[in-house]
Amino acid sequence: MDLGDILSKEQIITDLRATNRWEAIDELINTLVATGKITPEHREAIAAVVKKRESSMSTGIGFGIGIPHASTDLINEVVGALGRSKQGVNFDALDNQPVNLVMLFLVPQGQFQKHLHTLANIAKLLHKAEFRQALEQAPDADAMLQIIRSQGQK
C-alpha cells in the first residue's frame, strides 16, 4: 500500500496550525472526518486510540517527520492524512527537532501485516531528503500529491 493510494489532495493540509503533536493529530483527524474517511460519531474514539498509541512512544522519528498511527475496528480500509507545518510542530521527536511533515494513518483492526507494511513504506519514503524537501517546498496540495504519486512509481 503506497502513500499515493491512501491520500487525495483533500486529505493534505499544506499549512498545519498545530503547535504540538496532540493538536496535529486532532487537525488531521478532523480532515479525515471532513473528507468522509471516518464518520463524525467515531471521531473521538479514533482520536483516543491514536493519542493512546502516541503517548506510549512518540512517532516523531527524526528528520522533521511524525507518523502517528493506530489500528481500529471503526474503519474498513487504510486511511490517512498528511499535514505540513512551516513553523514546525513540537512532537517530542527522537532527535528533539520540530516536525514539519505529519503523516497520520489508520489501519483496520487485525490487519497487522498491512499496518507494518504501510508504516515501513511511509517511513522509507519520508527518510529521503530530496522527497521531504520537495514536499516542504511544493506550492499546494495538488503539487504535494503529484510528488507523492511520482515517488510511488519508482
Secondary structure, DSSP 4 states (H G I P E B T S, - for coil): --HHHH--GGGEESS---SBHHHHHHHHHHHHHHTTSS-GGGHHHHHHHHHHHHHHS--EEETTEE--EEEETT-SS-EEEEEEEEEEEB---TTSPPEEEEEEEEEETT-HHHHHHHHHHHHHHHT-HHHHHHHHH-SSHHHHHHHHHHHHT-
